[in-house]
Amino acid sequence: MLKKINNIIIDEADINTLKKYDIDIADYQNIRELSLAIERLDDYSLEQEELDELDLILSKLQETDYYQNYRK
C-alpha cells in the first residue's frame, strides 16, 4: 500500500525495509534527500542481497521522482 510522507510517495513494504537500515522517511523532505541517504549506505559493508534490496527501492524512488518532477 502506498503512503505519502513529506511529499514522498512510497510503498509501505519499502518503508519497513528502510527502517531496518535506520532510515526514517519522516526525516526527509523529498525523494532526492531520501535517495542520497540510501546511496550513502553503499559505503557501509552490506551483503550483496542487502545492496540489491536497497537498489530496488532507490530505483522505484527515482522513477517516481522522474514522473512527478520532470515529465510534465
N, CA, C and O atoms as a Maestro MAE file, in Angstrom:
{
 s_m_m2io_version
 :::
 2.0.0
}

f_m_ct {
 s_m_title
 :::
 protein
 m_atom[288] {
  # First column is atom index #
  i_m_mmod_type
  r_m_x_coord
  r_m_y_coord
  r_m_z_coord
  i_m_residue_number
  s_m_chain_name
  s_m_pdb_residue_name
  s_m_pdb_atom_name
  i_m_atomic_number
  :::
  1 25 0.838 -1.168 0.000 1 A "MET " " N  " 7
  2 3 0.000 0.000 0.000 1 A "MET " " CA " 6
  3 2 0.892 1.243 0.000 1 A "MET " " C  " 6
  4 15 1.840 1.334 0.780 1 A "MET " " O  " 8
  5 25 0.587 2.185 -0.866 2 A "LEU " " N  " 7
  6 3 1.371 3.404 -0.963 2 A "LEU " " CA " 6
  7 2 1.003 4.387 0.136 2 A "LEU " " C  " 6
  8 15 -0.159 4.513 0.523 2 A "LEU " " O  " 8
  9 25 2.025 5.081 0.627 3 A "LYS " " N  " 7
  10 3 1.825 6.118 1.639 3 A "LYS " " CA " 6
  11 2 2.524 7.382 1.169 3 A "LYS " " C  " 6
  12 15 3.518 7.327 0.445 3 A "LYS " " O  " 8
  13 25 1.991 8.521 1.590 4 A "LYS " " N  " 7
  14 3 2.635 9.799 1.288 4 A "LYS " " CA " 6
  15 2 3.117 10.414 2.597 4 A "LYS " " C  " 6
  16 15 2.326 10.722 3.488 4 A "LYS " " O  " 8
  17 25 4.427 10.583 2.687 5 A "ILE " " N  " 7
  18 3 5.054 11.163 3.871 5 A "ILE " " CA " 6
  19 2 5.984 12.276 3.390 5 A "ILE " " C  " 6
  20 15 6.936 12.019 2.653 5 A "ILE " " O  " 8
  21 25 5.709 13.508 3.808 6 A "ASN " " N  " 7
  22 3 6.542 14.660 3.410 6 A "ASN " " CA " 6
  23 2 6.765 14.735 1.898 6 A "ASN " " C  " 6
  24 15 7.902 14.895 1.454 6 A "ASN " " O  " 8
  25 25 5.731 14.626 1.125 7 A "ASN " " N  " 7
  26 3 5.804 14.677 -0.340 7 A "ASN " " CA " 6
  27 2 6.539 13.492 -0.955 7 A "ASN " " C  " 6
  28 15 6.906 13.535 -2.129 7 A "ASN " " O  " 8
  29 25 6.753 12.450 -0.186 8 A "ILE " " N  " 7
  30 3 7.391 11.239 -0.702 8 A "ILE " " CA " 6
  31 2 6.327 10.152 -0.749 8 A "ILE " " C  " 6
  32 15 5.755 9.777 0.274 8 A "ILE " " O  " 8
  33 25 6.074 9.656 -1.949 9 A "ILE " " N  " 7
  34 3 5.129 8.554 -2.110 9 A "ILE " " CA " 6
  35 2 5.953 7.277 -2.171 9 A "ILE " " C  " 6
  36 15 6.807 7.109 -3.041 9 A "ILE " " O  " 8
  37 25 5.677 6.380 -1.228 10 A "ILE " " N  " 7
  38 3 6.500 5.174 -1.103 10 A "ILE " " CA " 6
  39 2 5.640 4.021 -0.591 10 A "ILE " " C  " 6
  40 15 4.687 4.220 0.162 10 A "ILE " " O  " 8
  41 25 5.996 2.837 -1.010 11 A "ASP " " N  " 7
  42 3 5.285 1.637 -0.598 11 A "ASP " " CA " 6
  43 2 5.586 1.328 0.870 11 A "ASP " " C  " 6
  44 15 6.709 1.524 1.335 11 A "ASP " " O  " 8
  45 25 4.594 0.853 1.578 12 A "GLU " " N  " 7
  46 3 4.754 0.539 2.999 12 A "GLU " " CA " 6
  47 2 5.837 -0.522 3.232 12 A "GLU " " C  " 6
  48 15 6.572 -0.457 4.218 12 A "GLU " " O  " 8
  49 25 5.930 -1.480 2.336 13 A "ALA " " N  " 7
  50 3 6.969 -2.513 2.464 13 A "ALA " " CA " 6
  51 2 8.360 -1.892 2.353 13 A "ALA " " C  " 6
  52 15 9.286 -2.306 3.050 13 A "ALA " " O  " 8
  53 25 8.504 -0.899 1.475 14 A "ASP " " N  " 7
  54 3 9.793 -0.216 1.334 14 A "ASP " " CA " 6
  55 2 10.116 0.603 2.582 14 A "ASP " " C  " 6
  56 15 11.276 0.693 2.983 14 A "ASP " " O  " 8
  57 25 9.100 1.195 3.190 15 A "ILE " " N  " 7
  58 3 9.298 1.929 4.443 15 A "ILE " " CA " 6
  59 2 9.857 0.987 5.501 15 A "ILE " " C  " 6
  60 15 10.809 1.322 6.205 15 A "ILE " " O  " 8
  61 25 9.258 -0.190 5.606 16 A "ASN " " N  " 7
  62 3 9.713 -1.170 6.597 16 A "ASN " " CA " 6
  63 2 11.137 -1.642 6.312 16 A "ASN " " C  " 6
  64 15 11.924 -1.849 7.236 16 A "ASN " " O  " 8
  65 25 11.462 -1.808 5.047 17 A "THR " " N  " 7
  66 3 12.819 -2.207 4.677 17 A "THR " " CA " 6
  67 2 13.821 -1.130 5.077 17 A "THR " " C  " 6
  68 15 14.877 -1.436 5.631 17 A "THR " " O  " 8
  69 25 13.495 0.117 4.799 18 A "LEU " " N  " 7
  70 3 14.405 1.212 5.139 18 A "LEU " " CA " 6
  71 2 14.577 1.359 6.646 18 A "LEU " " C  " 6
  72 15 15.638 1.770 7.115 18 A "LEU " " O  " 8
  73 25 13.548 1.028 7.397 19 A "LYS " " N  " 7
  74 3 13.649 1.081 8.859 19 A "LYS " " CA " 6
  75 2 14.720 0.116 9.367 19 A "LYS " " C  " 6
  76 15 15.368 0.380 10.379 19 A "LYS " " O  " 8
  77 25 14.906 -1.009 8.659 20 A "LYS " " N  " 7
  78 3 15.952 -1.964 9.044 20 A "LYS " " CA " 6
  79 2 17.333 -1.316 9.003 20 A "LYS " " C  " 6
  80 15 18.245 -1.722 9.723 20 A "LYS " " O  " 8
  81 25 17.472 -0.305 8.150 21 A "TYR " " N  " 7
  82 3 18.753 0.381 7.981 21 A "TYR " " CA " 6
  83 2 18.753 1.746 8.677 21 A "TYR " " C  " 6
  84 15 19.565 2.616 8.361 21 A "TYR " " O  " 8
  85 25 17.839 1.915 9.620 22 A "ASP " " N  " 7
  86 3 17.723 3.152 10.407 22 A "ASP " " CA " 6
  87 2 17.471 4.389 9.551 22 A "ASP " " C  " 6
  88 15 17.977 5.470 9.853 22 A "ASP " " O  " 8
  89 25 16.703 4.233 8.500 23 A "ILE " " N  " 7
  90 3 16.292 5.372 7.683 23 A "ILE " " CA " 6
  91 2 14.809 5.606 7.938 23 A "ILE " " C  " 6
  92 15 13.965 4.772 7.611 23 A "ILE " " O  " 8
  93 25 14.510 6.761 8.529 24 A "ASP " " N  " 7
  94 3 13.132 7.146 8.830 24 A "ASP " " CA " 6
  95 2 12.674 8.135 7.764 24 A "ASP " " C  " 6
  96 15 13.233 9.224 7.643 24 A "ASP " " O  " 8
  97 25 11.667 7.759 7.000 25 A "ILE " " N  " 7
  98 3 11.176 8.580 5.892 25 A "ILE " " CA " 6
  99 2 10.803 9.979 6.368 25 A "ILE " " C  " 6
  100 15 10.994 10.950 5.636 25 A "ILE " " O  " 8
  101 25 10.284 10.094 7.562 26 A "ALA " " N  " 7
  102 3 9.827 11.382 8.093 26 A "ALA " " CA " 6
  103 2 10.971 12.390 8.244 26 A "ALA " " C  " 6
  104 15 10.718 13.588 8.367 26 A "ALA " " O  " 8
  105 25 12.209 11.929 8.237 27 A "ASP " " N  " 7
  106 3 13.361 12.820 8.377 27 A "ASP " " CA " 6
  107 2 13.744 13.510 7.068 27 A "ASP " " C  " 6
  108 15 14.632 14.362 7.063 27 A "ASP " " O  " 8
  109 25 13.097 13.160 5.968 28 A "TYR " " N  " 7
  110 3 13.472 13.674 4.653 28 A "TYR " " CA " 6
  111 2 12.307 14.432 4.033 28 A "TYR " " C  " 6
  112 15 11.151 14.027 4.154 28 A "TYR " " O  " 8
  113 25 12.627 15.540 3.368 29 A "GLN " " N  " 7
  114 3 11.589 16.405 2.812 29 A "GLN " " CA " 6
  115 2 11.210 16.056 1.377 29 A "GLN " " C  " 6
  116 15 10.136 16.434 0.910 29 A "GLN " " O  " 8
  117 25 12.086 15.337 0.676 30 A "ASN " " N  " 7
  118 3 11.773 14.991 -0.708 30 A "ASN " " CA " 6
  119 2 12.517 13.715 -1.110 30 A "ASN " " C  " 6
  120 15 13.350 13.191 -0.372 30 A "ASN " " O  " 8
  121 25 12.186 13.249 -2.287 31 A "ILE " " N  " 7
  122 3 12.755 11.991 -2.785 31 A "ILE " " CA " 6
  123 2 14.267 12.099 -2.960 31 A "ILE " " C  " 6
  124 15 14.989 11.136 -2.704 31 A "ILE " " O  " 8
  125 25 14.748 13.251 -3.390 32 A "ARG " " N  " 7
  126 3 16.190 13.397 -3.620 32 A "ARG " " CA " 6
  127 2 16.985 13.239 -2.327 32 A "ARG " " C  " 6
  128 15 18.024 12.579 -2.312 32 A "ARG " " O  " 8
  129 25 16.499 13.841 -1.246 33 A "GLU " " N  " 7
  130 3 17.182 13.700 0.047 33 A "GLU " " CA " 6
  131 2 17.197 12.244 0.500 33 A "GLU " " C  " 6
  132 15 18.215 11.738 0.973 33 A "GLU " " O  " 8
  133 25 16.066 11.587 0.349 34 A "LEU " " N  " 7
  134 3 15.968 10.181 0.734 34 A "LEU " " CA " 6
  135 2 16.883 9.321 -0.135 34 A "LEU " " C  " 6
  136 15 17.548 8.414 0.368 34 A "LEU " " O  " 8
  137 25 16.917 9.601 -1.420 35 A "SER " " N  " 7
  138 3 17.780 8.847 -2.333 35 A "SER " " CA " 6
  139 2 19.247 8.973 -1.940 35 A "SER " " C  " 6
  140 15 19.990 7.991 -1.971 35 A "SER " " O  " 8
  141 25 19.658 10.168 -1.576 36 A "LEU " " N  " 7
  142 3 21.053 10.368 -1.151 36 A "LEU " " CA " 6
  143 2 21.375 9.568 0.104 36 A "LEU " " C  " 6
  144 15 22.463 9.005 0.225 36 A "LEU " " O  " 8
  145 25 20.440 9.518 1.027 37 A "ALA " " N  " 7
  146 3 20.651 8.736 2.254 37 A "ALA " " CA " 6
  147 2 20.806 7.253 1.928 37 A "ALA " " C  " 6
  148 15 21.641 6.568 2.518 37 A "ALA " " O  " 8
  149 25 20.009 6.765 0.999 38 A "ILE " " N  " 7
  150 3 20.100 5.356 0.596 38 A "ILE " " CA " 6
  151 2 21.429 5.103 -0.108 38 A "ILE " " C  " 6
  152 15 22.086 4.092 0.143 38 A "ILE " " O  " 8
  153 25 21.824 6.015 -0.984 39 A "GLU " " N  " 7
  154 3 23.092 5.846 -1.699 39 A "GLU " " CA " 6
  155 2 24.281 5.838 -0.739 39 A "GLU " " C  " 6
  156 15 25.264 5.139 -0.983 39 A "GLU " " O  " 8
  157 25 24.204 6.597 0.336 40 A "ARG " " N  " 7
  158 3 25.289 6.626 1.325 40 A "ARG " " CA " 6
  159 2 25.461 5.278 2.015 40 A "ARG " " C  " 6
  160 15 26.549 4.960 2.496 40 A "ARG " " O  " 8
  161 25 24.403 4.495 2.064 41 A "LEU " " N  " 7
  162 3 24.507 3.169 2.686 41 A "LEU " " CA " 6
  163 2 25.436 2.252 1.905 41 A "LEU " " C  " 6
  164 15 25.952 1.277 2.452 41 A "LEU " " O  " 8
  165 25 25.652 2.559 0.625 42 A "ASP " " N  " 7
  166 3 26.578 1.759 -0.182 42 A "ASP " " CA " 6
  167 2 27.995 1.811 0.376 42 A "ASP " " C  " 6
  168 15 28.806 0.927 0.102 42 A "ASP " " O  " 8
  169 25 28.295 2.847 1.160 43 A "ASP " " N  " 7
  170 3 29.629 2.984 1.744 43 A "ASP " " CA " 6
  171 2 29.868 2.007 2.894 43 A "ASP " " C  " 6
  172 15 31.009 1.774 3.291 43 A "ASP " " O  " 8
  173 25 28.808 1.451 3.414 44 A "TYR " " N  " 7
  174 3 28.930 0.522 4.537 44 A "TYR " " CA " 6
  175 2 29.104 -0.895 4.012 44 A "TYR " " C  " 6
  176 15 28.784 -1.185 2.859 44 A "TYR " " O  " 8
  177 25 29.603 -1.757 4.852 45 A "SER " " N  " 7
  178 3 29.824 -3.139 4.429 45 A "SER " " CA " 6
  179 2 28.527 -3.929 4.563 45 A "SER " " C  " 6
  180 15 28.252 -4.540 5.596 45 A "SER " " O  " 8
  181 25 27.752 -3.900 3.509 46 A "LEU " " N  " 7
  182 3 26.492 -4.633 3.457 46 A "LEU " " CA " 6
  183 2 26.651 -5.835 2.543 46 A "LEU " " C  " 6
  184 15 27.490 -5.848 1.642 46 A "LEU " " O  " 8
  185 25 25.842 -6.826 2.788 47 A "GLU " " N  " 7
  186 3 25.830 -8.009 1.927 47 A "GLU " " CA " 6
  187 2 25.229 -7.635 0.571 47 A "GLU " " C  " 6
  188 15 24.484 -6.661 0.462 47 A "GLU " " O  " 8
  189 25 25.554 -8.406 -0.444 48 A "GLN " " N  " 7
  190 3 25.054 -8.129 -1.791 48 A "GLN " " CA " 6
  191 2 23.526 -8.135 -1.834 48 A "GLN " " C  " 6
  192 15 22.918 -7.316 -2.524 48 A "GLN " " O  " 8
  193 25 22.915 -9.049 -1.106 49 A "GLU " " N  " 7
  194 3 21.450 -9.130 -1.067 49 A "GLU " " CA " 6
  195 2 20.848 -7.843 -0.494 49 A "GLU " " C  " 6
  196 15 19.823 -7.362 -0.976 49 A "GLU " " O  " 8
  197 25 21.486 -7.297 0.526 50 A "GLU " " N  " 7
  198 3 21.010 -6.047 1.130 50 A "GLU " " CA " 6
  199 2 21.177 -4.882 0.161 50 A "GLU " " C  " 6
  200 15 20.300 -4.025 0.054 50 A "GLU " " O  " 8
  201 25 22.301 -4.853 -0.541 51 A "LEU " " N  " 7
  202 3 22.529 -3.803 -1.527 51 A "LEU " " CA " 6
  203 2 21.512 -3.878 -2.658 51 A "LEU " " C  " 6
  204 15 21.020 -2.851 -3.125 51 A "LEU " " O  " 8
  205 25 21.199 -5.091 -3.096 52 A "ASP " " N  " 7
  206 3 20.199 -5.272 -4.150 52 A "ASP " " CA " 6
  207 2 18.832 -4.780 -3.693 52 A "ASP " " C  " 6
  208 15 18.099 -4.150 -4.456 52 A "ASP " " O  " 8
  209 25 18.501 -5.074 -2.447 53 A "GLU " " N  " 7
  210 3 17.228 -4.643 -1.866 53 A "GLU " " CA " 6
  211 2 17.143 -3.111 -1.853 53 A "GLU " " C  " 6
  212 15 16.111 -2.540 -2.207 53 A "GLU " " O  " 8
  213 25 18.213 -2.463 -1.451 54 A "LEU " " N  " 7
  214 3 18.246 -1.002 -1.416 54 A "LEU " " CA " 6
  215 2 18.245 -0.404 -2.819 54 A "LEU " " C  " 6
  216 15 17.621 0.631 -3.052 54 A "LEU " " O  " 8
  217 25 18.936 -1.047 -3.747 55 A "ASP " " N  " 7
  218 3 18.953 -0.568 -5.130 55 A "ASP " " CA " 6
  219 2 17.566 -0.611 -5.752 55 A "ASP " " C  " 6
  220 15 17.204 0.275 -6.526 55 A "ASP " " O  " 8
  221 25 16.796 -1.625 -5.425 56 A "LEU " " N  " 7
  222 3 15.433 -1.728 -5.939 56 A "LEU " " CA " 6
  223 2 14.573 -0.575 -5.423 56 A "LEU " " C  " 6
  224 15 13.826 0.039 -6.184 56 A "LEU " " O  " 8
  225 25 14.684 -0.288 -4.143 57 A "ILE " " N  " 7
  226 3 13.937 0.828 -3.558 57 A "ILE " " CA " 6
  227 2 14.382 2.140 -4.197 57 A "ILE " " C  " 6
  228 15 13.550 2.979 -4.541 57 A "ILE " " O  " 8
  229 25 15.669 2.316 -4.352 58 A "LEU " " N  " 7
  230 3 16.213 3.523 -4.952 58 A "LEU " " CA " 6
  231 2 15.704 3.704 -6.380 58 A "LEU " " C  " 6
  232 15 15.360 4.813 -6.787 58 A "LEU " " O  " 8
  233 25 15.660 2.634 -7.120 59 A "SER " " N  " 7
  234 3 15.162 2.676 -8.490 59 A "SER " " CA " 6
  235 2 13.698 3.114 -8.531 59 A "SER " " C  " 6
  236 15 13.316 3.933 -9.367 59 A "SER " " O  " 8
  237 25 12.887 2.573 -7.635 60 A "LYS " " N  " 7
  238 3 11.468 2.954 -7.582 60 A "LYS " " CA " 6
  239 2 11.311 4.425 -7.212 60 A "LYS " " C  " 6
  240 15 10.474 5.126 -7.781 60 A "LYS " " O  " 8
  241 25 12.111 4.889 -6.264 61 A "LEU " " N  " 7
  242 3 12.039 6.293 -5.853 61 A "LEU " " CA " 6
  243 2 12.442 7.222 -6.996 61 A "LEU " " C  " 6
  244 15 11.801 8.249 -7.217 61 A "LEU " " O  " 8
  245 25 13.480 6.871 -7.706 62 A "GLN " " N  " 7
  246 3 13.941 7.702 -8.811 62 A "GLN " " CA " 6
  247 2 12.924 7.731 -9.949 62 A "GLN " " C  " 6
  248 15 12.752 8.760 -10.602 62 A "GLN " " O  " 8
  249 25 12.260 6.624 -10.184 63 A "GLU " " N  " 7
  250 3 11.212 6.591 -11.201 63 A "GLU " " CA " 6
  251 2 10.047 7.493 -10.791 63 A "GLU " " C  " 6
  252 15 9.520 8.244 -11.611 63 A "GLU " " O  " 8
  253 25 9.652 7.417 -9.534 64 A "THR " " N  " 7
  254 3 8.581 8.273 -9.026 64 A "THR " " CA " 6
  255 2 8.977 9.737 -9.144 64 A "THR " " C  " 6
  256 15 8.169 10.568 -9.560 64 A "THR " " O  " 8
  257 25 10.212 10.057 -8.781 65 A "ASP " " N  " 7
  258 3 10.710 11.430 -8.881 65 A "ASP " " CA " 6
  259 2 10.651 11.917 -10.323 65 A "ASP " " C  " 6
  260 15 10.249 13.053 -10.576 65 A "ASP " " O  " 8
  261 25 11.039 11.087 -11.254 66 A "TYR " " N  " 7
  262 3 11.012 11.449 -12.668 66 A "TYR " " CA " 6
  263 2 9.597 11.803 -13.112 66 A "TYR " " C  " 6
  264 15 9.384 12.841 -13.738 66 A "TYR " " O  " 8
  265 25 8.642 10.957 -12.796 67 A "TYR " " N  " 7
  266 3 7.276 11.195 -13.247 67 A "TYR " " CA " 6
  267 2 6.623 12.369 -12.529 67 A "TYR " " C  " 6
  268 15 5.752 13.026 -13.099 67 A "TYR " " O  " 8
  269 25 7.022 12.646 -11.297 68 A "GLN " " N  " 7
  270 3 6.445 13.769 -10.558 68 A "GLN " " CA " 6
  271 2 7.055 15.108 -10.955 68 A "GLN " " C  " 6
  272 15 6.353 16.118 -10.992 68 A "GLN " " O  " 8
  273 25 8.336 15.128 -11.247 69 A "ASN " " N  " 7
  274 3 9.028 16.406 -11.388 69 A "ASN " " CA " 6
  275 2 9.569 16.745 -12.770 69 A "ASN " " C  " 6
  276 15 9.811 17.917 -13.059 69 A "ASN " " O  " 8
  277 25 9.760 15.775 -13.611 70 A "TYR " " N  " 7
  278 3 10.417 16.065 -14.875 70 A "TYR " " CA " 6
  279 2 9.557 15.808 -16.096 70 A "TYR " " C  " 6
  280 15 9.767 16.433 -17.136 70 A "TYR " " O  " 8
  281 25 8.638 14.945 -16.002 71 A "ARG " " N  " 7
  282 3 7.831 14.561 -17.162 71 A "ARG " " CA " 6
  283 2 6.518 15.336 -17.128 71 A "ARG " " C  " 6
  284 15 5.470 14.800 -16.768 71 A "ARG " " O  " 8
  285 25 6.599 16.595 -17.507 72 A "LYS " " N  " 7
  286 3 5.396 17.441 -17.488 72 A "LYS " " CA " 6
  287 2 5.130 18.019 -18.844 72 A "LYS " " C  " 6
  288 15 4.161 18.756 -19.021 72 A "LYS " " O  " 8
  :::
 }
 m_bond[287] {
  # First column is bond index #
  i_m_from
  i_m_to
  i_m_order
  :::
  1 1 2 1
  2 2 3 1
  3 3 4 2
  4 3 5 1
  5 5 6 1
  6 6 7 1
  7 7 8 2
  8 7 9 1
  9 9 10 1
  10 10 11 1
  11 11 12 2
  12 11 13 1
  13 13 14 1
  14 14 15 1
  15 15 16 2
  16 15 17 1
  17 17 18 1
  18 18 19 1
  19 19 20 2
  20 19 21 1
  21 21 22 1
  22 22 23 1
  23 23 24 2
  24 23 25 1
  25 25 26 1
  26 26 27 1
  27 27 28 2
  28 27 29 1
  29 29 30 1
  30 30 31 1
  31 31 32 2
  32 31 33 1
  33 33 34 1
  34 34 35 1
  35 35 36 2
  36 35 37 1
  37 37 38 1
  38 38 39 1
  39 39 40 2
  40 39 41 1
  41 41 42 1
  42 42 43 1
  43 43 44 2
  44 43 45 1
  45 45 46 1
  46 46 47 1
  47 47 48 2
  48 47 49 1
  49 49 50 1
  50 50 51 1
  51 51 52 2
  52 51 53 1
  53 53 54 1
  54 54 55 1
  55 55 56 2
  56 55 57 1
  57 57 58 1
  58 58 59 1
  59 59 60 2
  60 59 61 1
  61 61 62 1
  62 62 63 1
  63 63 64 2
  64 63 65 1
  65 65 66 1
  66 66 67 1
  67 67 68 2
  68 67 69 1
  69 69 70 1
  70 70 71 1
  71 71 72 2
  72 71 73 1
  73 73 74 1
  74 74 75 1
  75 75 76 2
  76 75 77 1
  77 77 78 1
  78 78 79 1
  79 79 80 2
  80 79 81 1
  81 81 82 1
  82 82 83 1
  83 83 84 2
  84 83 85 1
  85 85 86 1
  86 86 87 1
  87 87 88 2
  88 87 89 1
  89 89 90 1
  90 90 91 1
  91 91 92 2
  92 91 93 1
  93 93 94 1
  94 94 95 1
  95 95 96 2
  96 95 97 1
  97 97 98 1
  98 98 99 1
  99 99 100 2
  100 99 101 1
  101 101 102 1
  102 102 103 1
  103 103 104 2
  104 103 105 1
  105 105 106 1
  106 106 107 1
  107 107 108 2
  108 107 109 1
  109 109 110 1
  110 110 111 1
  111 111 112 2
  112 111 113 1
  113 113 114 1
  114 114 115 1
  115 115 116 2
  116 115 117 1
  117 117 118 1
  118 118 119 1
  119 119 120 2
  120 119 121 1
  121 121 122 1
  122 122 123 1
  123 123 124 2
  124 123 125 1
  125 125 126 1
  126 126 127 1
  127 127 128 2
  128 127 129 1
  129 129 130 1
  130 130 131 1
  131 131 132 2
  132 131 133 1
  133 133 134 1
  134 134 135 1
  135 135 136 2
  136 135 137 1
  137 137 138 1
  138 138 139 1
  139 139 140 2
  140 139 141 1
  141 141 142 1
  142 142 143 1
  143 143 144 2
  144 143 145 1
  145 145 146 1
  146 146 147 1
  147 147 148 2
  148 147 149 1
  149 149 150 1
  150 150 151 1
  151 151 152 2
  152 151 153 1
  153 153 154 1
  154 154 155 1
  155 155 156 2
  156 155 157 1
  157 157 158 1
  158 158 159 1
  159 159 160 2
  160 159 161 1
  161 161 162 1
  162 162 163 1
  163 163 164 2
  164 163 165 1
  165 165 166 1
  166 166 167 1
  167 167 168 2
  168 167 169 1
  169 169 170 1
  170 170 171 1
  171 171 172 2
  172 171 173 1
  173 173 174 1
  174 174 175 1
  175 175 176 2
  176 175 177 1
  177 177 178 1
  178 178 179 1
  179 179 180 2
  180 179 181 1
  181 181 182 1
  182 182 183 1
  183 183 184 2
  184 183 185 1
  185 185 186 1
  186 186 187 1
  187 187 188 2
  188 187 189 1
  189 189 190 1
  190 190 191 1
  191 191 192 2
  192 191 193 1
  193 193 194 1
  194 194 195 1
  195 195 196 2
  196 195 197 1
  197 197 198 1
  198 198 199 1
  199 199 200 2
  200 199 201 1
  201 201 202 1
  202 202 203 1
  203 203 204 2
  204 203 205 1
  205 205 206 1
  206 206 207 1
  207 207 208 2
  208 207 209 1
  209 209 210 1
  210 210 211 1
  211 211 212 2
  212 211 213 1
  213 213 214 1
  214 214 215 1
  215 215 216 2
  216 215 217 1
  217 217 218 1
  218 218 219 1
  219 219 220 2
  220 219 221 1
  221 221 222 1
  222 222 223 1
  223 223 224 2
  224 223 225 1
  225 225 226 1
  226 226 227 1
  227 227 228 2
  228 227 229 1
  229 229 230 1
  230 230 231 1
  231 231 232 2
  232 231 233 1
  233 233 234 1
  234 234 235 1
  235 235 236 2
  236 235 237 1
  237 237 238 1
  238 238 239 1
  239 239 240 2
  240 239 241 1
  241 241 242 1
  242 242 243 1
  243 243 244 2
  244 243 245 1
  245 245 246 1
  246 246 247 1
  247 247 248 2
  248 247 249 1
  249 249 250 1
  250 250 251 1
  251 251 252 2
  252 251 253 1
  253 253 254 1
  254 254 255 1
  255 255 256 2
  256 255 257 1
  257 257 258 1
  258 258 259 1
  259 259 260 2
  260 259 261 1
  261 261 262 1
  262 262 263 1
  263 263 264 2
  264 263 265 1
  265 265 266 1
  266 266 267 1
  267 267 268 2
  268 267 269 1
  269 269 270 1
  270 270 271 1
  271 271 272 2
  272 271 273 1
  273 273 274 1
  274 274 275 1
  275 275 276 2
  276 275 277 1
  277 277 278 1
  278 278 279 1
  279 279 280 2
  280 279 281 1
  281 281 282 1
  282 282 283 1
  283 283 284 2
  284 283 285 1
  285 285 286 1
  286 286 287 1
  287 287 288 2
  :::
 }
}
